[in-house]
Amino acid sequence: MTFVAADCSILCVTRTLDLDRVAKALPGPMRDRAVFMTVSLDDAGHDAGRLRAFIDGTVGASTRLRFLAGDAAWTASLTAMMRYPAASLPEPPPQILVFDRRGGIAMTYGGDPVDRPRLEGDIALLSTFTQGLDAPSGRATEAAPHKL
């Protein structure tokens, strides 16, 4: 997941392009399981056209990214949940967040440009954790029955 705003600096464009490239580069089965989101910090009720123009001008219709937008209350709730300082708005956080299967933040990536090979490798590794980061990989084994 990454964040954008219509009046964001070049950072939003580069982060969106980086995430789009990663989404397209993953092997088929993994690409089909992973969800790539870009969250707009703009008020969708007032700026939906600007977000559409950003999407079309940056990644186009062939993107695997899902763009989410909401009203001002939704944006405030989201930024509070992510503990993003309100004083920093409307500039989006300068990172990519990766969540595990249970919705916990597994990794964060910053830097310009994002280390795409590392991000791709980490997503592949994360996909081996079938129940999230705190659960072992593979199938859970049942305990052997006790003999009395």
C-alpha positions in Angstrom: 0.0 0.0 0.0 1.2 3.5 -0.8 -0.5 6.9 -0.6 -1.1 9.7 -3.1 -2.6 13.2 -3.2 -3.5 15.1 -6.4 -1.1 18.0 -5.5 1.7 15.7 -4.2 5.2 16.2 -5.4 7.0 13.8 -7.7 7.2 11.4 -4.8 3.7 10.2 -5.4 4.4 9.5 -9.0 7.6 7.6 -8.3 6.0 5.5 -5.5 3.0 4.7 -7.6 5.2 3.6 -10.5 7.4 1.6 -8.3 4.5 -0.3 -6.8 2.9 -0.8 -10.2 6.2 -2.3 -11.5 6.4 -4.7 -8.5 2.8 -5.8 -9.0 3.4 -6.6 -12.6 6.8 -8.4 -12.0 5.6 -10.9 -9.5 5.2 -14.5 -10.7 1.6 -15.4 -11.8 0.3 -17.3 -8.7 1.8 -14.8 -6.3 0.6 -11.8 -8.4 -2.9 -13.2 -8.2 -2.8 -13.4 -4.4 -1.2 -10.1 -3.7 -3.3 -6.9 -3.5 -1.7 -3.6 -4.3 -3.4 -0.5 -3.1 -2.8 3.2 -3.5 -4.8 5.3 -1.0 -5.7 8.8 -1.9 -5.5 11.4 0.8 -7.7 13.8 -1.2 -11.4 14.2 -0.4 -13.0 12.0 -3.0 -16.2 14.0 -3.0 -14.3 17.0 -4.2 -11.3 15.6 -6.1 -12.5 12.4 -7.8 -11.6 13.8 -11.2 -8.1 14.7 -10.1 -7.5 11.2 -8.8 -8.7 9.7 -12.1 -6.4 12.1 -14.0 -3.5 11.0 -11.8 -4.2 7.3 -12.4 -4.6 7.7 -16.1 -1.5 9.9 -16.4 0.7 7.8 -14.2 -0.1 4.0 -14.7 -3.0 3.9 -17.1 -5.8 1.3 -17.3 -3.4 -1.8 -17.4 -2.3 -1.3 -13.8 -2.8 -4.0 -11.1 -3.1 -1.3 -8.5 -6.4 -0.6 -6.7 -7.0 3.0 -5.9 -9.0 3.9 -2.8 -10.5 7.2 -1.9 -13.0 8.5 0.6 -14.4 11.7 2.0 -12.6 13.9 4.5 -13.8 11.9 7.5 -12.6 8.7 6.0 -9.2 10.2 5.3 -8.9 11.6 8.8 -9.8 8.2 10.2 -7.3 6.4 8.1 -4.4 8.8 8.8 -5.2 8.7 12.6 -5.2 4.9 12.4 -1.8 4.9 10.6 -0.6 7.5 13.2 0.3 9.9 10.4 0.8 13.4 11.7 -2.1 15.7 10.6 0.3 18.6 10.3 2.1 16.7 7.4 -1.1 16.5 5.3 -1.8 16.8 2.5 1.7 15.4 1.7 1.3 11.6 1.8 3.7 9.4 3.9 6.8 8.6 1.9 6.7 4.9 2.1 5.3 1.6 0.9 3.6 -0.5 3.5 3.4 -4.3 3.2 0.8 -6.2 5.3 0.7 -9.9 6.1 -2.3 -12.1 5.5 -3.9 -11.1 8.8 -3.6 -7.4 8.1 -0.5 -6.7 10.3 2.2 -4.4 9.0 5.0 -6.7 8.0 7.4 -4.3 6.4 7.8 -0.6 5.3 9.9 0.6 2.5 11.2 4.1 1.8 14.0 5.6 -0.2 14.2 7.0 -3.7 13.9 4.9 -5.7 12.4 2.0 -3.8 14.6 -1.1 -3.9 12.2 -3.1 -6.1 14.2 -6.3 -6.2 14.2 -6.4 -2.4 10.5 -5.6 -2.2 9.7 -8.3 -4.7 11.8 -10.8 -2.8 10.3 -9.8 0.6 6.8 -10.2 -0.8 7.7 -13.7 -2.0 9.1 -14.6 1.4 6.0 -13.1 3.1 3.8 -15.3 1.0 5.3 -18.4 2.7 3.8 -17.3 6.0 0.4 -18.9 5.6 -1.1 -17.4 8.8 0.8 -14.1 9.1 4.2 -13.3 10.4 3.7 -14.9 13.8 2.7 -18.3 12.5 5.1 -20.9 11.1 5.1 -21.6 7.4 3.5 -24.7 6.0 0.7 -26.8 7.4 0.0 -27.1 11.1 0.5 -30.6 12.2 -1.9 -32.3 14.5 -0.5 -33.6 17.7 -0.1 -37.4 17.8 -2.6 -39.2 19.9 -1.4 -40.3 23.4 -1.4 -43.9 24.2 -2.9 -44.8 27.5 
